[in-house]
Amino acid sequence: MTMNMKQMLVPNVNLNSGHEMPLIGMGTAPSLPQHDELVSTLIDAIEIGYRHFDTAAVYGSEEALGQAVAETLQRGLIKSREQVFITSKLWCTDSHRDLVLPALKRTLGRLKMDYLDLYLIHLPVTMKKKVNSKDDEMRFDKEDIIPFDMRGTWEAMEECCRLGLAKSIGVSNFACIKLSQILHYATIPPAVNQANPLLDSADVLCSSISVSSEWYSAIASDISSLFGKGDNKMFLKEVLEALEEPVMMALVKT
């Protein structure tokens, strides 16, 4: 596809990590096209000036994004990997201290990249790792939720940053109270809290702490993302509302 328009110029925001993040990005959630079509769409996006791309372990789009970046490098549309800002996320089944680094390495393997610009904890939830389940399978089963080891998970995220595998680290769908808890023991504070501006189940406006707020599905989508399969399917809004139930709150507060 040949673009006749000029490349858009997107300003950056300075993160508390010392790195810059483009203010506008393109998401690659599961509702997007199949692999080849997604690769083509991402290449077109880079050609018109997009430089910030958001993916996640559970989206199934990491390989397509990595392929698109590689092809645009080959075509000379971008000169180096450093010209794009790549975000990915840790899924709930890997929110365990000893599973964070292996999960990030799998993500980098699918992207065929050496580092992420931003790595986020997808939800403030830990789920059991089922032996017979696929790596990073998108599921959200209430009975599989176990106490969230926020400190252990965050310390493992910090190690990913120290190893140079993630330039910045952050969280997603976190309320301010949880961010405040992290800041009590973090040696590397979260750079970003990514959330949906329409969610009324959490206070995500964190102006009092030096964490940048990033909105997803702000203009082009609702929050109808599905988690799980079969009878266990839940909408993202239902997932977050479920976390406010007394039993769930007791688990995620630990």
C-alpha positions as CSV (number, residue, x, y, z in Angstrom):
1,M,0.0,0.0,0.0
2,T,1.4,3.4,-1.0
3,M,0.6,6.3,1.3
4,N,0.3,9.7,-0.3
5,M,-0.1,11.6,3.0
6,K,2.7,13.0,5.0
7,Q,3.9,11.1,8.1
8,M,2.1,12.3,11.2
9,L,4.3,13.9,13.9
10,V,3.5,12.5,17.3
11,P,4.9,14.3,20.4
12,N,6.5,12.3,23.2
13,V,5.9,12.2,27.0
14,N,8.8,12.0,29.4
15,L,8.5,9.0,31.7
16,N,9.9,8.8,35.2
17,S,12.3,6.1,33.9
18,G,14.1,8.8,31.9
19,H,12.8,7.4,28.6
20,E,10.3,9.0,26.2
21,M,7.0,7.4,25.0
22,P,5.0,8.6,22.0
23,L,1.6,10.0,23.1
24,I,-0.4,8.1,20.5
25,G,0.0,4.4,19.9
26,M,-1.7,1.5,18.1
27,G,-3.2,-1.4,20.0
28,T,-3.1,-5.0,18.8
29,A,-5.8,-6.7,20.9
30,P,-7.3,-10.0,19.9
31,S,-10.2,-8.6,17.9
32,L,-7.8,-7.4,15.2
33,P,-7.3,-9.3,11.9
34,Q,-5.5,-12.6,11.3
35,H,-1.7,-12.8,11.3
36,D,-0.9,-11.8,7.6
37,E,-3.5,-9.0,7.6
38,L,-2.3,-7.7,10.9
39,V,1.3,-7.6,9.7
40,S,0.2,-5.6,6.6
41,T,-1.9,-3.2,8.8
42,L,1.1,-2.7,11.1
43,I,3.4,-2.0,8.2
44,D,1.0,0.6,6.9
45,A,0.8,2.2,10.3
46,I,4.5,2.5,10.5
47,E,4.6,4.0,7.0
48,I,2.2,6.8,8.0
49,G,4.1,7.6,11.1
50,Y,3.0,5.4,14.0
51,R,5.9,4.6,16.3
52,H,4.2,3.3,19.4
53,F,2.7,-0.2,19.4
54,D,0.9,-2.1,22.2
55,T,0.7,-5.9,22.5
56,A,0.4,-8.5,25.2
57,A,1.3,-12.1,25.8
58,V,-2.4,-13.1,25.7
59,Y,-3.3,-11.1,22.5
60,G,-1.6,-13.5,20.1
61,S,-0.2,-10.5,18.2
62,E,3.4,-10.4,19.3
63,E,4.8,-12.4,16.4
64,A,2.9,-10.3,13.9
65,L,4.2,-7.1,15.4
66,G,7.8,-8.4,15.4
67,Q,7.4,-9.4,11.8
68,A,6.0,-6.0,10.8
69,V,8.9,-4.2,12.5
70,A,11.5,-6.5,10.8
71,E,9.9,-5.9,7.4
72,T,9.8,-2.2,7.8
73,L,13.5,-2.2,8.8
74,Q,14.3,-4.2,5.6
75,R,12.3,-1.8,3.5
76,G,14.0,1.2,5.1
77,L,10.8,2.7,6.4
78,I,12.5,2.9,9.8
79,K,16.3,2.9,10.2
80,S,16.6,1.1,13.5
81,R,14.7,-0.8,16.2
82,E,15.1,2.3,18.5
83,Q,12.7,4.2,16.3
84,V,9.7,2.2,17.5
85,F,8.3,2.0,21.0
86,I,7.0,-1.5,21.9
87,T,4.8,-2.3,24.9
88,S,3.8,-5.8,26.0
89,K,2.3,-7.2,29.1
90,L,2.6,-10.0,31.7
91,W,-0.5,-12.2,32.0
92,C,-2.0,-13.3,35.3
93,T,-0.8,-16.9,35.1
94,D,2.8,-15.6,35.1
95,S,2.3,-13.1,37.9
96,H,4.5,-15.2,40.1
97,R,8.0,-14.0,41.2
98,D,9.8,-17.0,39.5
99,L,7.7,-16.8,36.3
100,V,8.0,-13.1,35.3
101,L,11.5,-13.3,33.7
102,P,10.7,-16.5,31.7
103,A,7.5,-14.9,30.5
104,L,9.3,-11.8,29.3
105,K,11.9,-13.9,27.5
106,R,9.0,-15.8,25.7
107,T,7.5,-12.4,24.7
108,L,10.9,-11.2,23.3
109,G,11.3,-14.5,21.5
110,R,8.0,-14.1,19.7
111,L,8.8,-10.5,18.9
112,K,12.4,-11.4,17.8
113,M,13.6,-8.4,19.8
114,D,16.3,-8.0,22.5
115,Y,14.3,-5.7,24.7
116,L,10.9,-4.0,25.3
117,D,10.4,-0.3,25.7
118,L,7.7,-0.9,28.3
119,Y,6.6,-4.0,30.2
120,L,3.4,-3.9,32.1
121,I,1.6,-6.2,34.7
122,H,-1.6,-6.7,32.7
123,L,-4.0,-7.0,35.7
124,P,-3.5,-6.9,39.5
125,V,-4.3,-10.6,39.6
126,T,-2.4,-13.8,40.1
127,M,-3.8,-17.1,38.7
128,K,-2.8,-20.7,39.0
129,K,-0.4,-21.9,36.3
130,K,-2.1,-24.9,34.9
131,V,0.2,-27.6,33.7
132,N,-1.9,-28.6,30.8
133,S,-2.7,-25.1,29.6
134,K,-0.9,-23.3,26.7
135,D,1.6,-20.7,27.6
136,D,-0.1,-17.3,27.9
137,E,-3.5,-18.7,27.1
138,M,-6.2,-16.0,27.6
139,R,-8.4,-17.2,30.3
140,F,-9.9,-15.8,33.4
141,D,-11.4,-18.4,35.8
142,K,-12.5,-17.0,39.2
143,E,-11.7,-20.3,40.9
144,D,-8.1,-20.1,39.7
145,I,-7.4,-16.7,41.3
146,I,-4.9,-16.9,44.2
147,P,-3.5,-14.2,46.5
148,F,-1.6,-11.6,44.4
149,D,2.1,-11.4,45.4
150,M,2.4,-7.8,44.3
151,R,5.7,-7.3,45.9
152,G,7.3,-10.5,44.5
153,T,5.9,-9.8,41.1
154,W,7.1,-6.2,41.1
155,E,10.6,-7.1,42.3
156,A,10.8,-9.6,39.4
157,M,9.7,-6.8,37.0
158,E,12.5,-4.6,38.4
159,E,15.0,-7.4,37.7
160,C,13.8,-7.5,34.1
161,C,14.6,-3.8,33.9
162,R,18.0,-4.1,35.5
163,L,18.9,-6.9,33.0
164,G,18.1,-4.4,30.1
165,L,15.2,-6.6,28.9
166,A,12.7,-3.8,29.5
167,K,13.7,-0.1,29.4
168,S,10.6,0.9,31.5
169,I,8.2,-1.1,33.6
170,G,4.7,-0.4,34.8
171,V,1.2,-1.7,35.5
172,S,-2.2,-1.9,33.8
173,N,-5.7,-1.6,35.3
174,F,-4.3,-0.7,38.8
175,A,-6.2,1.6,41.2
176,C,-4.2,4.4,42.8
177,I,-4.2,2.5,46.1
178,K,-2.3,-0.4,44.6
179,L,0.2,2.0,43.0
180,S,0.8,3.6,46.3
181,Q,1.5,0.1,47.8
182,I,4.1,-0.6,45.1
183,L,5.8,2.7,45.8
184,H,6.3,1.8,49.4
185,Y,8.9,-0.9,48.4
186,A,9.8,-0.2,44.8
187,T,13.4,0.6,44.0
188,I,12.2,1.2,40.4
189,P,8.8,2.9,40.4
190,P,6.2,2.1,37.8
191,A,6.6,4.4,34.8
192,V,3.0,3.9,33.5
193,N,-0.5,2.9,34.6
194,Q,-2.4,1.8,31.5
195,A,-6.2,1.8,31.9
196,N,-9.5,2.5,30.1
197,P,-10.8,6.0,30.7
198,L,-14.4,4.7,30.8
199,L,-13.9,2.3,33.7
200,D,-15.7,3.5,36.8
201,S,-14.5,0.6,39.0
202,A,-11.2,2.1,39.9
203,D,-9.7,5.5,40.4
204,V,-7.0,5.6,37.8
205,L,-6.2,9.3,37.8
206,C,-2.9,9.3,39.7
207,S,-1.9,12.9,39.5
208,S,-0.5,12.9,43.0
209,I,2.2,10.4,42.2
210,S,4.8,10.5,39.4
211,V,3.3,7.7,37.3
212,S,2.1,8.5,33.7
213,S,-1.5,7.6,32.9
214,E,-2.0,5.9,29.5
215,W,-5.5,5.2,28.1
216,Y,-6.4,2.2,26.0
217,S,-9.5,2.1,23.7
218,A,-9.9,5.8,24.3
219,I,-11.6,6.7,21.0
220,A,-12.0,3.6,18.9
221,S,-13.4,0.8,21.0
222,D,-15.4,0.0,24.1
223,I,-14.2,-2.3,26.9
224,S,-15.8,-5.4,25.5
225,S,-12.5,-7.4,25.4
226,L,-13.2,-11.0,26.2
227,F,-11.2,-13.1,28.7
228,G,-11.5,-16.8,28.9
229,K,-13.2,-19.5,26.9
230,G,-16.5,-21.2,26.8
231,D,-18.6,-20.8,30.0
232,N,-15.7,-19.0,31.6
233,K,-15.8,-16.0,29.2
234,M,-15.9,-12.7,30.9
235,F,-15.8,-9.1,29.6
236,L,-13.0,-6.9,30.9
237,K,-15.4,-4.7,32.7
238,E,-16.8,-7.8,34.5
239,V,-13.3,-8.9,35.4
240,L,-12.6,-5.6,37.1
241,E,-15.9,-5.5,38.8
242,A,-15.4,-9.0,40.0
243,L,-12.3,-7.8,41.7
244,E,-14.4,-5.6,43.9
245,E,-16.4,-8.5,45.3
246,P,-15.5,-9.1,48.9
247,V,-13.8,-12.5,48.3
248,M,-11.9,-11.2,45.3
249,M,-10.8,-8.1,47.2
250,A,-9.5,-10.2,50.0
251,L,-7.3,-12.1,47.5
252,V,-5.9,-9.2,45.5
253,K,-5.2,-7.1,48.5
254,T,-2.8,-9.7,49.9
